[in-house]
Amino acid sequence: MSVKILHFADAHIDSYTGGRIDPKTGFPFHTGDFLKALDEIVETAINEQVQLVLFAGDAYRNATPVPTYQREWQRRLIRLSQAKITTLMIPGNHDISNAVNRASALQELDTLQVPWVHLAAGGVHLYTPEELDGVPVQVLAVPWMPLSLLSAKDKENKLTPEERASEFEQELIKRIQKGIGKADPNLPLILLTHYSVQGSTYPSGQVAELGRDVTLSRSLVCDPAFSYTALGHIHLFQDLNEGQQPPVIYPGSIERVDYGEYKEKKGFILAEVDNHHTEYTFRELHTRRMYNLSFEAKDAGTLQEDLLDLLPSEEKAKDAMIRLVVTYPHEFESMINERELRKRVEGALDFQFKRKPVYQARMRIQSKNISSLTPQDLLTAYCQITKTSDAEAKALCSLAEEIFTESDSAV
């Protein structure tokens, strides 16, 4: 008998604070997109009679969310509780403080003992059907744990950050393998965790701390003891064991957290989990149009026209989110009419215009007494410093000679 699950991660409902404000809610319009995505996930779980919802971490942008956002998160989780759908959450790295013994940002629902909603915390734990309200499946939950746990044991601070991360990885491997050994082989076993996995792909807007980001091996998460591996942490949908069992899946974030993710599809996973065999589908969520534009200016005369041509039409800009980054020599500054650019996209919900002027390094002529140099000498030195071609330097010096001669005659 298979178990129907819904797997999502990286909600980050309070991550976007810019753009126009929706007067009805008081939130930025793009924050409303995150909440609508969460609503669709909850409604899907209810309408399709999902037996188990797995949330693989990162509800917020940090461990101290504003109470208003906590209210919005809790409202949606309580709907799952009212529908009697078992929900198991693990905190992600954004939900947990690095300080030892601090509560996670997801703690309230667990503290209040909301029926059908469970928070996995305090290390690796194997959840049995009895702990999952009778759902015939086992979940090996591995929430994000801060490296400070290991730092506290390393009182003399002998380990480098890289060594500490490596030692932490080895400890996680031992605990996960121990959990596999305790599992009932006659029931499906799901791994639920919030970590990077070797060989996974990061979207352009998300950066890993190389050498310091704890990374699990592919062989561990692909262990045939698992019927499904539910991952969180990386914002790009991917199956790291595509075409094979078990599926090892990052569903990605539920919305575009920043402009670096403007190309990515966003969604969640619906899966039918049987013992050692799982079929799944990626359910795509509707996302707002987002443009991440960049331009490197070469011609001051056409700069404004080039920028206007690069921007989407007024029709496409309406209710969209747009970022435009312009790199240009600083002397082109006066050629940019920002007001005109903003007028073109005034229907957008957010328009971020970033200027990146480039200043040429000040040139220095190596001479003990510059005042003794003639204009011809200075021009020759300039051509050398700017690496002007011999032909161009010769033509410049020839023209300059005529100007200097005419100037001397006039005097």
PAMARTOR-297743 format. One line per field, with one value per residue (C-alpha): residue number from 0; x, y, z. Coordinates in nm, 4 decimals, decimal comma. Example, Ala and Ser with C-alpha at 12.3 -4.5 7.8 and 13.67 -1.06 7.14 Angstrom:
BEGIN
num = 0_1
c1 = 1,2300_1,3670
c2 = -0,4500_-0,1060
c3 = 0,7800_0,7140
END
This chain:
BEGIN
num = 0_1_2_3_4_5_6_7_8_9_10_11_12_13_14_15_16_17_18_19_20_21_22_23_24_25_26_27_28_29_30_31_32_33_34_35_36_37_38_39_40_41_42_43_44_45_46_47_48_49_50_51_52_53_54_55_56_57_58_59_60_61_62_63_64_65_66_67_68_69_70_71_72_73_74_75_76_77_78_79_80_81_82_83_84_85_86_87_88_89_90_91_92_93_94_95_96_97_98_99_100_101_102_103_104_105_106_107_108_109_110_111_112_113_114_115_116_117_118_119_120_121_122_123_124_125_126_127_128_129_130_131_132_133_134_135_136_137_138_139_140_141_142_143_144_145_146_147_148_149_150_151_152_153_154_155_156_157_158_159_160_161_162_163_164_165_166_167_168_169_170_171_172_173_174_175_176_177_178_179_180_181_182_183_184_185_186_187_188_189_190_191_192_193_194_195_196_197_198_199_200_201_202_203_204_205_206_207_208_209_210_211_212_213_214_215_216_217_218_219_220_221_222_223_224_225_226_227_228_229_230_231_232_233_234_235_236_237_238_239_240_241_242_243_244_245_246_247_248_249_250_251_252_253_254_255_256_257_258_259_260_261_262_263_264_265_266_267_268_269_270_271_272_273_274_275_276_277_278_279_280_281_282_283_284_285_286_287_288_289_290_291_292_293_294_295_296_297_298_299_300_301_302_303_304_305_306_307_308_309_310_311_312_313_314_315_316_317_318_319_320_321_322_323_324_325_326_327_328_329_330_331_332_333_334_335_336_337_338_339_340_341_342_343_344_345_346_347_348_349_350_351_352_353_354_355_356_357_358_359_360_361_362_363_364_365_366_367_368_369_370_371_372_373_374_375_376_377_378_379_380_381_382_383_384_385_386_387_388_389_390_391_392_393_394_395_396_397_398_399_400_401_402_403_404_405_406_407_408_409_410
c1 = 0,0000_0,1506_0,1461_0,0624_0,2949_0,3477_0,7039_0,8012_1,0817_1,2393_0,9242_1,1128_0,7823_0,9374_1,2454_1,1335_1,0801_1,0978_0,8591_0,5085_0,2875_-0,0499_-0,2870_-0,5218_-0,2652_0,0132_0,2678_0,4790_0,2985_0,5792_0,5397_0,1796_0,3144_0,4906_0,1737_-0,0380_0,2094_0,1807_-0,1993_-0,1864_0,0344_-0,2067_-0,5116_-0,3477_-0,2737_-0,6365_-0,8027_-0,5853_-0,6176_-0,2480_-0,1642_0,1649_0,3091_0,6852_0,8395_1,2178_1,3090_1,3507_1,0094_1,1624_1,4726_1,6140_1,5507_1,3696_1,0772_0,8349_0,5216_0,3004_0,4791_0,4639_0,0875_0,0622_0,2698_0,0708_-0,2653_-0,1748_-0,0301_-0,3410_-0,5522_-0,3611_-0,4244_-0,7959_-0,7998_-0,6288_-0,3282_-0,0118_0,2588_0,6223_0,8545_1,2275_1,3998_1,6462_1,9581_1,7516_1,5150_1,7800_2,0006_2,3703_2,3479_2,3232_1,9839_1,7911_1,4417_1,3857_1,1540_0,9106_0,8762_0,5321_0,3171_0,5103_0,5021_0,1242_0,0950_-0,1201_-0,2761_-0,1371_0,1556_0,4981_0,8346_1,1492_1,4169_1,7099_1,9021_1,8456_1,5215_1,3366_0,9614_0,7417_0,3763_0,2752_0,4437_0,2983_-0,0687_-0,0871_0,0491_0,2179_0,5597_0,8826_1,0656_1,4292_1,4358_1,7700_1,7132_1,9813_2,2119_2,4492_2,8213_2,8285_2,7205_3,0589_3,2360_3,1205_3,3010_3,6099_3,6870_4,0469_3,9359_4,1860_3,9749_3,9569_3,6052_3,6707_3,7864_3,4874_3,2471_3,4179_3,3969_3,0313_2,9598_3,1120_2,8976_2,5829_2,6702_2,7026_2,3667_2,1871_2,3306_2,2249_1,8720_1,8629_1,9598_1,6673_1,4059_1,1504_1,2441_0,8786_0,7709_0,8722_1,1551_1,1872_1,4915_1,3939_1,6861_1,8072_2,1633_2,3689_2,4446_2,7552_2,6928_2,3814_2,3357_2,2840_2,0771_2,2655_2,1122_2,2188_2,5781_2,7234_2,9968_3,2490_3,4427_3,2070_2,8698_2,8120_2,7676_2,6207_2,7492_2,5326_2,5767_2,4292_2,1110_2,0731_2,0930_1,8517_1,7141_1,5238_1,2067_1,2282_1,4741_1,3099_1,5641_1,5617_1,8198_1,8885_1,6351_1,6475_1,4270_1,6394_1,6386_1,9906_1,9075_1,7002_1,5518_1,6534_1,5249_1,4993_1,4160_1,6462_1,4739_1,5169_1,1760_1,3339_1,1935_0,8215_0,8847_1,1729_1,3659_1,5736_1,6454_1,9159_1,6359_1,4423_1,4677_1,3828_1,0516_0,9056_0,6876_0,6527_0,6426_0,3524_0,4632_0,3215_0,5651_0,5729_0,8367_1,1504_0,9551_0,8247_0,6551_0,6483_0,5491_0,6786_0,3798_0,4729_0,3457_0,2468_0,5148_0,5174_0,7115_1,0633_1,3350_1,7009_1,8663_2,2230_2,3913_2,7495_2,7595_3,0045_2,8505_2,7403_2,5391_2,3020_2,3095_1,9607_1,8036_1,9815_1,8463_1,4914_1,5153_1,6375_1,3429_1,0227_0,7276_0,4788_0,2377_0,4930_0,6224_0,2789_0,2770_0,6221_0,9434_1,2415_1,6056_1,8387_2,2123_2,4095_2,7889_2,9331_3,2350_3,1664_3,1796_2,8571_2,6661_2,4849_2,3606_2,1324_1,7808_1,6559_1,3204_1,2469_1,3428_1,1134_0,8334_0,8601_0,8084_0,5849_0,3356_0,5915_0,5558_0,9276_1,1960_1,5494_1,7891_2,1545_2,4307_2,7863_3,0108_3,3657_3,6406_3,9607_4,2676_4,4653_4,7613_5,1054_5,3974_5,7278_5,9371_6,1176_6,0365_5,7167_5,7226_6,0321_5,8490_5,7215_5,3619_5,4944_5,6743_5,3571_5,1499_5,4067_5,4022_5,0196_5,0186_5,2604_5,0557_4,7269_4,8957_4,7858_4,8927_5,1998_4,9947_4,7413_5,0162_5,2008_4,8838_4,8017_5,1524_5,1433_4,8140_4,9319_5,2493_5,0363_4,8292_5,1360_5,3002_4,9871_4,9650_5,3276_5,2738_4,9690_5,1669
c2 = 0,0000_0,3300_0,6528_0,9824_1,2628_1,6278_1,7565_2,1245_2,3376_2,6824_2,8899_3,2030_3,3883_3,7054_3,7224_4,0020_4,3456_4,5800_4,6969_4,8372_4,7614_4,5945_4,8297_4,5397_4,3345_4,5779_4,3365_4,3989_4,2497_3,9966_3,8773_3,8081_3,5816_3,3674_3,3401_3,2526_2,9776_2,8445_2,8575_2,6538_2,3933_2,3592_2,3452_2,0772_1,8650_1,8918_1,8491_1,5542_1,3812_1,3704_1,1551_1,3174_1,6662_1,7001_2,0443_2,0324_2,3580_2,7368_2,8888_3,2336_3,4359_3,4162_3,2656_3,5747_3,6362_3,9223_3,7957_3,8981_3,6506_3,3819_3,4362_3,3851_3,0662_2,9252_3,0001_2,7780_2,4957_2,4946_2,4400_2,1143_2,0238_2,0902_1,8651_1,5944_1,5756_1,4710_1,7338_1,6858_1,9870_2,0204_2,3537_2,4733_2,6833_3,0043_2,8846_2,8137_3,0448_2,9574_2,9990_2,6663_2,5789_2,8565_2,7627_2,7488_2,9861_2,6935_2,6149_2,7647_2,4981_2,2257_2,4055_2,4468_2,0793_2,1502_1,8155_1,6481_1,8939_1,7776_1,9518_1,7424_1,9022_1,8092_1,5874_1,2814_1,0985_0,8051_0,8743_0,5636_0,5273_0,5703_0,9122_1,0046_0,9645_0,6137_0,6924_0,3644_0,5096_0,5864_0,9193_0,9623_1,3341_1,5176_1,8885_2,1490_2,1627_2,4574_2,3931_2,5762_2,2441_2,1037_2,4315_2,4066_2,0732_2,2154_2,4403_2,4986_2,5985_2,3609_2,2899_2,5160_2,5891_2,3419_2,0708_2,1362_2,0979_1,7736_1,6300_1,7314_1,5524_1,2319_1,2544_1,3035_1,0012_0,7835_0,9013_0,8519_0,5021_0,4222_0,5411_0,3171_0,0226_0,0880_0,1140_-0,1583_-0,3018_-0,3885_-0,0231_0,2581_0,4718_0,8411_1,0570_1,4184_1,6590_2,0136_1,9975_2,0264_1,7063_1,6412_1,7139_1,9264_2,2430_2,5840_2,8508_3,1659_3,3622_3,1205_3,0769_2,7989_2,8637_2,6343_2,4378_2,5465_2,4259_2,0761_1,8430_1,4918_1,2292_1,1149_0,7515_0,8288_1,0005_0,7441_0,4488_0,1781_0,1501_0,4721_0,4781_0,8560_1,1317_1,4687_1,7496_2,1193_2,4006_2,4445_2,6610_2,4779_2,1757_1,8699_1,4918_1,3804_1,0161_1,0726_0,7620_0,5435_0,4520_0,6216_0,9663_1,2197_1,5537_1,9207_2,0713_2,4195_2,7298_2,7998_3,1481_3,3493_3,4652_3,7181_3,8336_3,5702_3,3092_3,4862_3,1905_2,9086_2,7265_2,7037_2,4322_2,1281_1,7492_1,5050_1,1453_0,7954_0,6204_0,2428_0,0276_0,0715_0,2291_0,5831_0,7683_1,1484_1,4606_1,8160_2,0491_2,3913_2,7045_3,0229_3,2911_3,6599_3,7898_3,8844_4,0538_4,0591_4,2894_4,4106_4,6458_4,7556_5,0985_5,1647_5,4639_5,7710_5,9026_5,6045_5,5068_5,6281_5,4812_5,1498_5,1305_5,2067_4,9366_4,6864_4,7417_4,5406_4,7131_4,8963_4,6050_4,3426_4,5627_4,5891_4,4037_4,2608_4,2820_4,4372_4,4902_4,6811_4,7009_4,9424_4,9514_5,2619_5,4977_5,7568_6,0394_5,8962_5,9737_6,2789_6,0776_5,8604_5,9942_5,7742_5,9516_5,8539_5,4925_5,4761_5,6330_5,3478_5,0805_5,2688_4,9809_4,7413_4,6282_4,6729_4,8460_4,8292_5,0482_5,0035_5,2229_5,0891_5,3725_5,2742_5,5178_5,5052_5,4690_5,7923_5,7849_5,8670_5,9770_5,8579_6,1746_6,3579_6,6973_6,6921_7,0716_7,0361_6,8161_6,9717_6,9180_6,6771_6,4774_6,4616_6,3425_6,0741_5,9559_5,9488_5,7287_5,4900_5,4647_5,4089_5,1594_5,3517_5,1776_5,3145_5,4293_5,6165_5,7659_5,8893_6,0494_6,2137_6,3527_6,4844_6,6653_6,7928_6,9282_7,1388_7,2723_7,3506_7,5280_7,7348_7,8219_7,9366_8,1476_8,3166_8,4178
c3 = 0,0000_-0,1118_0,0889_-0,0814_0,0298_-0,0520_-0,0161_-0,0194_0,1186_0,1411_0,1790_0,2960_0,3226_0,4668_0,2450_0,0118_0,1607_-0,1401_-0,4105_-0,3917_-0,0915_-0,1265_0,0626_0,1396_0,3298_0,4191_0,2651_-0,0432_-0,3432_-0,3908_-0,0311_-0,1262_-0,4013_-0,1380_0,0692_-0,2367_-0,3229_0,0314_0,0039_-0,3166_-0,1501_0,1429_-0,0845_-0,2990_0,0068_0,1171_-0,2238_-0,3286_0,0097_0,0837_0,3854_0,4813_0,4207_0,4574_0,4956_0,4517_0,6251_0,5901_0,6537_0,7075_0,6218_0,9752_1,3182_1,4550_1,2181_1,2716_1,4547_1,1624_0,9359_1,2031_1,2136_0,8358_0,8488_1,1410_0,9779_0,6868_0,8937_1,1137_0,8002_0,7481_1,1108_1,0741_0,7657_0,9773_0,7451_0,9238_0,8736_0,9695_0,9622_1,0095_1,0720_0,8095_0,8518_0,8302_1,1040_1,3668_1,5699_1,5915_1,9683_2,1503_2,3074_2,1294_2,0065_1,6299_1,4449_1,3959_1,7644_1,8374_1,6721_1,8495_2,1860_2,1582_2,0536_1,7507_1,6461_1,3338_1,3115_1,4292_1,4483_1,4262_1,6387_1,8585_1,6190_1,4016_1,4860_1,3274_1,3217_1,3280_1,2203_1,5860_1,5922_1,2516_1,3473_1,2019_0,8541_0,7445_0,6742_0,8596_0,8335_0,9286_1,0103_0,9967_1,0656_1,0187_1,3180_1,3696_1,3731_1,7069_1,8624_1,7681_1,8437_2,2048_2,2345_2,0669_2,3633_2,2656_1,9143_1,7560_1,4469_1,1426_1,0057_0,7236_0,9650_1,1882_0,8933_0,7891_1,1406_1,1619_0,8333_0,9672_1,2792_1,0687_0,8556_1,1659_1,3017_0,9709_0,9283_1,2846_1,2010_0,8918_1,1110_1,3463_1,0684_0,9948_0,6499_0,5872_0,5824_0,3437_0,4841_0,3902_0,4561_0,5355_0,5620_0,5022_0,3746_0,0585_-0,1282_-0,3370_-0,7040_-0,6504_-0,8570_-0,7003_-0,8772_-0,9748_-0,6890_-0,4142_-0,3011_-0,0874_0,1638_0,0037_0,2600_0,5376_0,4115_0,5500_0,2532_0,2492_0,0078_-0,2822_-0,1811_0,1607_0,0356_-0,2453_-0,0059_-0,1320_0,2214_0,1461_-0,0573_-0,1016_-0,0030_0,0690_0,0616_0,1397_0,1309_-0,2428_-0,4256_-0,7593_-0,8396_-0,9149_-0,8775_-0,7860_-0,8638_-1,1755_-1,3320_-1,0390_-0,6951_-0,4549_-0,5963_-0,4250_-0,4652_-0,3940_-0,4778_-0,4783_-0,3127_-0,3497_-0,4958_-0,6392_-0,3363_-0,5323_-0,8880_-0,9272_-0,9483_-1,2236_-1,4656_-1,2260_-1,2155_-0,8661_-0,7184_-0,4929_-0,5136_-0,5040_-0,4606_-0,4181_-0,1849_-0,1659_-0,0030_-0,2202_-0,5050_-0,5497_-0,8353_-0,8186_-1,0108_-0,9857_-0,9515_-1,0864_-0,9106_-1,0916_-1,0596_-1,1387_-1,4409_-1,3357_-1,5431_-1,4405_-1,6952_-1,7295_-1,9751_-2,0318_-2,1961_-2,4793_-2,6567_-2,4618_-2,7565_-2,7669_-2,3977_-2,3017_-2,6151_-2,5557_-2,1990_-2,3103_-2,5782_-2,3174_-2,0818_-2,1368_-2,3006_-2,0810_-2,1238_-2,0140_-1,7332_-1,5739_-1,2395_-1,3144_-1,1130_-1,2876_-1,2017_-1,4361_-1,3673_-1,5857_-1,6035_-1,7706_-1,7700_-1,5010_-1,7571_-1,9105_-1,5887_-1,7276_-2,0272_-1,8114_-1,7538_-1,4690_-1,4519_-1,8122_-1,7425_-1,4397_-1,6417_-1,8935_-1,6271_-1,3832_-1,3911_-1,2446_-0,8843_-0,8301_-1,0364_-0,9032_-1,1005_-1,0077_-1,1456_-1,1633_-1,2822_-1,3729_-1,2814_-1,4806_-1,2655_-1,2376_-1,4701_-1,3378_-1,5532_-1,4208_-1,4157_-1,1425_-1,2975_-1,5023_-1,5406_-1,7591_-2,0129_-2,3345_-2,4501_-2,7119_-2,4401_-2,2284_-2,5253_-2,6062_-2,2424_-2,2457_-2,5570_-2,3909_-2,0701_-2,2565_-2,4897_-2,7985_-3,1204_-3,2975_-3,5963_-3,3818_-3,1631_-3,4703_-3,6114_-3,2774_-3,2373_-3,5942_-3,5386_-3,2010_-3,3623_-3,5985_-3,3073_-3,1008_-3,3986_-3,4673_-3,0990_-3,0891_-3,4064_-3,2554_-2,9509
END
